[in-house]
Amino acid sequence: MKPIRAAIVGCGRIADLHQLGYQGREDAVIAAVCDTNQSLAKKRAKSWGVEKVYTDYAQVLEDKEIDLVELLTPHHLHCPMTVQAAAAGKHISVQKPMALSAAEADAMISAADKAGVILRVYENFVYYAPAVRARQMIEAGEIGDVRAVRLHVSTGTADTSWDVPLSAWLWRMNEKQCGGGPLVFDHGYHLFSVAYYLGGPVERVYAWIDKTPLQQTAGLLHIDAPAVIMFQYKAERSYGVLDIEHTPKMRIYSQYYADDDRIEVIGEKGILFINRYTARTVDLPELMLFKDGKTTPIPVEGVEWHDSFIAATRDCFEKIQAGQQPRLDGPTGKAVLQFALAALQSAAQGREIRPAEVE
């Protein structure tokens, strides 16, 4: 079978994790890289053994050898770049969040459907092995009907984490480019996706989002935390809560971002605990089950954060080869986007918001 030839568009830090899924594969290759920063694009191409280097996205779309574009660009570019790729007959994997509005998401879905190409949202958190195993256990009835999903995020500081300069984060502070704050909308989108993945569609949302001055900017810029987001699932008697804290004085071990991400799924018969994502914080197994009065570790392979990127990347081109939809297809990505936007709108308006009504 002919391998899928992909172009990685946007060569920032996260691109290093996206390319891992192509290593050692015969069904897909990175055929080109594209970034407006030519030196950065050349650096990535040399590191990954890629021959084609572009600085203009139009050149990628004109390249008839490219089958798939991976869009790792700022959020405000997702919609126009996706629509253009679909028109050029390319399959699209677009980084989360897929767009800035439900209307943009509709335009992206429509463009992909019209062109007959696959559109999927790249969201590695729902490919993290403990979360995948947790969903399997939920579907098998291991903990009974889900009554609540609790999700937690707090930032921290780690000597071992990625060194990401403030300049690389500035566009995330610009709501016209990011669509919301860096914690609730950008990073928080991971948790909205997992909440949807484990509990299903959401009926209504109520949120409080505070602001904390950033010391690195002498208080000129603010981070969107602390925040608490409550939600009710469409499933009967099923609820959820997401709390987000900015705690830079907390020491955390991480090879990547120093974020503490943990999840509990409370069912009628038991509780599932996902104790790790990006960082190692609590000294507990990655996945645990409490049931019948006992807490039991659930063995899972592939528990490093980069393993979820490998799984997400490989699922994309495996589904393309099979003519199937990957996890988090366009409509699912739109539903998660409306969930996240409902939280932003609720905090801004001080009232309950129904995701299905978010435009």
PyMOL commands that set and color helices and strands:
alter all, ss='L'
color gray80, all
select helices_A, chain A and resi 15-22+38-48+57-62+75-87+102-115+124-127+129-139+166-168+170-173+175-178+182-199+215-217+305-322+330-349+355-357
alter helices_A, ss='H'
color red, helices_A
select strands_A, chain A and resi 4-9+28-34+52-54+68-71+91-95+119-122+146-155+202-209+212-213+222-223+227-233+239-245+259-267+270-274+287-291+294-297
alter strands_A, ss='S'
color yellow, strands_A
deselect
rebuild
show_as cartoon
